[in-house]
Each structure stands twice: as C-alpha cells, then as structure tokens.
Amino acid sequence: MLVACMQEPPLERALKAAGENRGELQQVLNRYSRRPEDSLKLKAAVFLIENMPYYSYYESEKLDFLKNNIYPTVKEKKIYIAEAISLLKEQLGIHLVLDLQKKKDIETISADYLINNIEYAFKAWEKAPWKQHISFDLFCREILPYRVADETPDDWRELYFNTFSPVLDSLGVGADPVAACQALYDYLVREEWIFTVELNLPHVGAFTLFNYRLGGCLEYCDFVLYVMRSVGIPCGIDLIVQNPDKMYAAHYWNYMTDTLGHPIDFTLYEHRPDREVRDSSRKKGKVYRSCFDIQPGSLPVLYPNQEIPPALRSPFLKDVSREYYDGYELHVEVPEGRGTDKLFYLSVFNNHSLVPVAWTVVEKNKAVFKDLEGEIVYFPARFYGGKTVQAGYPVVIREGQVVTLQPDTTRKRVLHLHRKHPTPNWWEAYAIRSVNGRFQGANDPDFLHPEDLYVIGEEAEMKYYLVDVNSTNRYRYVRYLSAEEGYCNMAEIRFLADGEVLRGEVMGTEGSYKNSAERTKYAVFDNDPLTFYDAIEASGAWVGLDLGEPKRIDRIRYLFRNDDNGIRNGDHYELFFFDENGRRSLGMQTGTEAGVLVYDNVPSNALLLLRNHSRGREERIFTYENEQQVWW
C-alpha cells in the first residue's frame, strides 16, 4: 500500500488531500486548461498545488492583535519591544498558544487567491526587462510561490506590485536584475526598522510587514522576499540552522539570482547586494536554502522512518554550501558500538548543547562530510532518543588541516581565565563612548565650578577599574560627566574614602533612552553590573551623588557598560574539558575581585568551557594558546 501511494501522481495526491476544498483547486486547473496560451500558467498552478499539502498556518484573533499592535505600541509609548509584548499580552489575558488554530493550505486556499497569485506573478515576470534570463523553472522556484513558511496566506501580490513596481520604474535601472535589486534595497533601507529577536511568533505575514517594519533577520528576509518577487526579481532565503560560533540559533539572509544563474547574497540594513562583495561577517559552517518545493535530497524525504534532529527536519532544505565557499572534506572514523543508526552527524555547540548541522551515512565504519567551512569546531555525533550524543573527539579545520582536539591528560597546564564568553562585536562601537568621560567634584549641586578628579584617557575594557584621586579637596557633590556622544553609559560607580564606599542621594540627568526603566541614572548604583545608564542626550548627561556634606575622595571604582561575562566576585564557576564522549569537570571555583580564575590541572590540547552557575547564559568553548583564551 505504501509503494502504491508513493507511485500515485503528486497532483492527484494533493487533490485527494484537499478533501472538501478540492473543488476550489480544480477551478484553478480548469481555468488554465482551456487555452493553449495558458499552458505555463497551468504548469505553475500544478507546481503550487503539488507542494501545497506540506504547508499550514495558524489562525488566531489574539495573534493578529499582538503582531499588528507591537509596532504602534513601541512608537506611541516609546518603550522597548519586550515591554510592548508584555503589555499587550496582559491586555489579551490568555496564553497565545491556547488560542492558535492550525489550518492546512490544501484544505483552505481558495481558487480566487491562487489565481490572483498566479496572475500577478506572471504579470511581474512579463514586465521584467530581464525576463529572457529567467527560465520557467527559476520563475516557479523564486518568483511564483504565494507564501514563505507558516504565515497566514495574505493576498499580498496586488498590493506589493502596485506599490513597488512604480518605485522600480522611477529608478530607471534597465535590464539588469542586480541593479534593480540594489535600487530597491536602497529604497527600502531609508525607512526605519525596529529590530528585535523577541517576537517568537509564527511568520508575521506580508500585510503586517508592509504596514510595520518590525522583527529580526527572519522578518527582514520575508519582507524582502515579498518585495523582490512582486516585481519579478528572482529571490530566496538562505540560512544556517545554528550559528557555529555563537549561542544564537538559525540565521537568515536573502539571495537573488543574476542573469547568469549566480546567487548574490544580501541582508537588509546590513549587506547590500553586490556581484563582487559577499558577506563574510559571519561564520556559517553549512548553508541551506529554504525552498518552496519539497527537496528530494532532504533528510525527511530520504529517510522518512528515521529519527531526525529538529534543525534538519524540514523537507524544504537544500544544501548550498559550495555556493558560498570552497569547503573542506572531513573523514571521521566511527568505532563499533556507537549506535546502530546508519546516519551520522557533525554538530556545533550552541553554548549549552550540540546542534547537528551536517549529516552523512556511515559506510564501513567511516563518515565522510563534504563542503565544510574551516575554522569551526565540529563534534561528531549520533541522534537518538530525541538527543544529540557526542560520538568522538571534537575537530577543527585550521588553515586547511584537520586538528583533533584530543586532550592529553598526562600533560597538565596552568590557566588564567578572565572571561566565559568572547568580547562581542558591538563592544567596539560602545567602548569609545568612555574616552574623556570625567569624574568631578563640586560644592554646588549644579556643578558650576567642578574639579576633575579623574578623566578616562583610553577606551574602557569590560572590567572594573580602581583609580586614585590626587585631589585633597572636599566635595559634597560628586558625579560622572559623560564624554561627547557617550550617552553616559556607566554601569557601576563607587566613590571611596579610606577604603569605605561613600553613600548619598542619587542625582543627575533625568530620563533614559526609550524610557527604559532599567537604564536610568539609578542603574549606576544598583550593584548590578549588567544594568547601565543610557541617557536620552548623547552629550552632557551626568550621574552622581549628594554626599550630604563635603568629603574627601581618594579612590573611584567604576565599570563601564559591559556584557557581564567577566569573572564576577562571589559567583560560582565550573571549568570543563571535552573528551570523546562529552564534558568532564575540572572543578568549581568562586570568583574574586581580581577578576581571574586560576586552574592548574588542565589537560593539554583540550577544548574547554567555563560555566557560571550563579547567573547568565552567554558561555563559549575555547582553547588556551599562548596564555590566551582562543574562542570558537
């Protein structure tokens, strides 16, 4: 019976799956069967209907209310996304999951909807000056699809075509689709987008994105897809299922196809489409394409009865790694007794567990992986019982050579550890805000005649500073005055006299950026190094204390804006190393004011992880080379 079902034509299987909705789909097929000149539209309709059974979406009045009111709430109340979402959920008064109703495309898509999508897709294709370079197959895959993923199927084609086709016409780009894509990109980035990764919703849909520019890289991609496809520019979405060197999970970006069939990657607000310049800002490991049609080479299609890791479970994924880099081949010996499943995986570390990103079939106790990006740590693994289980020593391809990180327990090393996570990329832009920040004392509350007690002379690092004050004068009022364009981004300040912390009433510039309750002047004295003052004013803001009476200041201890991933005094840390079966503990230590942990029992050539059991979630694997932590 299974064989007979699989041999049934895909169109007939789809029509049977439609149930009561079969008549709607049959209307579409009948419409395009009448005239020979509609033969391509008939093929397009068949392409869409054959793949329709694999798509579904969610209906919910509360979900619609939420996704269409986040942006207005943020703009009106001038608050952060998380606050807006919490406020709206309070108004809803019920958990969203309980209100979601799953609908299947094949059972609900109407004839009018499908016909409108096909007509406007062909209208855009016919109008495109580069039409001769777009094959029908490319048209079906990168212009025709009516949806992206699990969003509510809005009837978006006409709105987007009527909006962006005149824009493209006015820009006069000619017959080059790359130039057209660049021109639309430049037009789109003029409008403000509120970036957030906190939506945690199904894809929000074409209408919501048209009205409200809100979301993260996924929403960037969806919006761009609607825009480009609406005017006949072949466009798609590529992705990584897990960042190989960060805690964040999947990352998405767009690509468009040029007249030679080459993909050109780009990301709204981050990387402009360019034939010569590719985005190399992010490690990828393995790259997949999110296709509309079922991919015959995907895991669930090839092995429908096998247990498959969640990140690789989509039948729409196509491995396109070799389009992005000249990858490496890795051979892994698979000893007997490591499970009976013939599927074997390479995983990357997401700060807490292993996530499979590549797969292969074990043959004669050997697993061969192809098209891998170098300078990334990979973990051989099995997947069973819903878990990824390490099955071999971690490996890294460095300068084209495979290096196995097999710890040598016969040779121990002494390590001095200062952080549990690498310094983030954003730090460079913020560190400069500290330069020329001034600590001052005065005896008038308006600081009309202040004395500089200490001036920050170089960019701050993410650590506490303890500086001496040479002045012998006494002051009732003390403060930190922000550097120009510094937004007063101080996290913690303590004014000291004879080793004692001076207390007083907090004073300074009122308010905070976007009215954040956690980023007012009071954050500087809340004993939380992760909160900081983020002033409304770029320059001139200040925060300080009224000490009640004039006092002499001999030292100042301060911490600038930071990620709280240094060694914190009093926190409990545990160091691990990885062998062939997973993590092994090297013991617990408590952080001190010195901001460093010393371990003297660490195996050589080991991959390591420092975990803070007291707080936080940002941790990263590393090796120790030349007395430094090298992050992976």
Protein Blocks (a to p, Z undefined) as FASTA:
>chain_A
ZZmmmmpcfklmmmmmnmmmmmmmmmmmmmmmmpmklmmmmmmmmmmmmmmmmgccdddf
klmmmmmmmmmmmmmnopafklmmmmmmmmnopafklmpccddfklmpcfklmmmmmmmm
mmmmmmpmklmmmcfklmmmmmmpmbfblmccddfklmmmmmmmmmmmmnonojafklmm
mmmmmmmmmpccdddfklopacebjklmmmpgcddfklmmmmmmmmmmmnopacdddddf
bdfkbfbfcddddddddfkopacdddehkaccdfklccfkbcfkiacdddfbdcfkbmkl
mmmmbccdfklmpfkbccfklmmoccddddddddehiajbfbdcddddehjaccdfbdcd
deehiacdehiaehiacdddddeehiacdebdddddeehiacdddddfkbccddddfbfb
dcdfklmmmmmmmgopacdddfbfklmaccdfbdcfbdcdddddddddfbfbdcfbdcdd
ddehklopafbdcddeehiacddddeddedjehhiaklcfklmmnopakbccddfblghp
acdddehiacddfbdcdddddehlaccehiacddddddfkbccdebjadddfkopacdfk
bcehiacddddfkgcjbdcddddeehiacdZZ
